[in-house]
Amino acid sequence: MIGPDIDKKRKILFIHHGSIRGGAPLSLMSLLKHLDRSRYEPTVCSSENDAEVMEFFSNNNFTTCACRLRRFAHTTGGSYSLTKPSGWMQLACWALDYRAASFRLEKKLQELKPDLVHFNSLTLAPYARVPARMGIPNVVHVRESVLSGSFGIRRSWLMRQLNLFADRIIAICQDNLDRLRLDDGRGQVIYNPIDFGKFDATIDKKAARAALGIAPGAKVALFAGGSVQDVKGVREYLDAMGRVKASEPQAVCLMPSFVPPLPPAERVWTLRRRIGWLLGIYRSNDRLARSIERGDLCGSMICSPFTHEIEHWIAASDVVCAPHILPHFSRTVVEAWAMKKPVVAFRVGGIEEVVSHGENGLLVEVGDVAGLAEAIQELFANEERCRRLGDNGFLQARDLFAAEMSAAQVEGVYEELFSGRERGQVRA
């Protein structure tokens, strides 16, 4: 039962964190496209006033707006490192801005008058107190795993915000939900949706390779995690591909959304860069540069800045790698399966929840670079096994990640909240 206002369109304000570069905006876009627009009126709010984000959604005929909210970074998607001065500075900036940001959100809610607020990330959970105190139901969509931290203080505070102010929590995998340790049953798992129209298994592999300049006989392993976050395992992937190339000279590293770092000798060492290096900001680039040099990969890498057409890169690949080193459900795995590509991944929470070793992918223990290289080589050498794993992955994706099913489950959460509000069972 929806209640007496069955004919009323419910206004949903989706607050999106971060930039356009990632899986979260694609997942949100898929959800929005499959919402019942006769019942829901969505508006997308960029928490960082990102013009590219607003253009992405407005070009698809969704209303957009902006309200600056700093993310509380204590997840596998990013965190304030308390071992670096930069981490302390970022945490201090967040704390100093929190009250003002909450006031900005309150003003935005007064202006838009939504029936429900949907926060598109756990990093925005501290702001759930604002709609809660205004009597507006809210949903927190957990797309990343919470970290334990050095002492557990930040995690405990974040969990307190969820328990006190979030009406419902949607997690994209069971591992994410289990790590939250919620007080009651307000959380449920709804897997990320996949657009089988975009990620189409019939995209021609030869044409995709020709467009990227890949030789027909090359053996191609794709890594789509970018270069910013160590959690995605980019260094482990490069180290493994260095081993692969030693025995497979035609091996190609296909890396969309990755810009290779310059070797230290070729960089312009400005004062700002030197200070940044001392603060730990640029050291990860040095490690990546050493991995590329050690594996002699410079001539074997095909990279690009961020692309909205990753499906053509996946089509050109033989194997898709997702070597996350911390619990983090990978949208890349689902995209690969939608295109019938085999997956090689580290055995971490979230990924091992859906990847069955030997059935729809290969799993390797976390950090085992040699094992990762062996798994990639094994699939390079066995086209039939690649095909079988990819086909099984496709069936898994069809059963668990269909966009229509995911949207229907989210709508069920909304209607449960609206019905509960009308019966007085949700905070008012």
Secondary structure, DSSP 8 states (H G I E B T S, - for coil): ---TTTTS-EEEEEEE-S-SSSHHHHHHHHHHHHS-TTTEEEEEEETT--HHHHHHHHTTT-EEEE-------EETTEE--TTSHHHHHHHHHHHHHHHHHHHHHHHHHHHH--SEEEESSGGGGGGGHHHHHTT--EEEEE-S-B---SSSHHHHHHHHHHHHH-SEEEESSHHHHHHH--SSS-EEE----B-TTTS-TTS-HHHHHHHHT--TT-EEEEE-S-SS-GGG-HHHHHHHHHHHHHH-TTEEEEETTB-----GGGS---HHHHHHHHTTSSHHHHHHHHHHHHTT-GGGEEEBS--S-HHHHHHT-SEEEE--SSS---HHHHHHHHTT--EEEE--TTTTTT--BTTTEEEE-TT-HHHHHHHHHHHHT-HHHHHHHHHHHHHHHHHH-BHHHHHHHHHHHHHHHHHHHHTT-S--
